[in-house]
Amino acid sequence: MVATVTGGTILWFVLFLVQLPFYGRLDDDGHLWWLWTCLAGTGLGLFGIWYARGREAAIKRAEASRS
């Protein structure tokens, strides 16, 4: 699960970087929200990575304490 979340976060960040040179055009066309959506996806993805890693560690600890 961590790998999936990490891959998605990287994808959001790459999309942000790809759109960054077109800031002016996106602003002129009223599509500037595309850029900020990618940045928000990156931020939420970073939170998701932190959460998924913590969850995975908790599951492993629980399994280890059972056995």
ABEGO torsion letter per residue (X at the ends): XAAAAAAAAAAAAAAAAAAAAAAAAAAAAGAAAAAAAAAAAAAAAAAAAAAAAAAAAAAAAAAAAAX
